[in-house]
Amino acid sequence: MKMTKVEKVWFILVVLFYVLYNLPGVPPYYEAVPTMIHALLTVVPLWIIVYVGLARVYKTYKLKDDEENKEEQEG
């Protein structure tokens, strides 16, 4: 299965922000203000990117209806 352009961009952004979130020593330990700034610059965009990307991907690949799946399984 090939990845669409939207999926590639989404994947790259998620990996980028995940790596930025997990940099060792950033923010400095036991300091509240840098921790909040780091969270605003990495965690919040990561959540937004994930949920917006999921919505975009679900628009591309429609989920099958449960009734159709039941009919296919029965007969």
Number of C-alpha atoms within 10 A of each C-alpha: 3 6 9 11 9 12 16 12 12 19 15 11 17 19 12 13 18 15 12 16 17 11 9 9 7 12 18 12 9 8 9 11 11 14 15 13 12 17 15 12 14 18 17 12 16 21 13 12 17 15 12 13 19 14 11 14 15 11 10 12 8 8 8 8 8 9 9 9 10 10 9 9 8 6 5
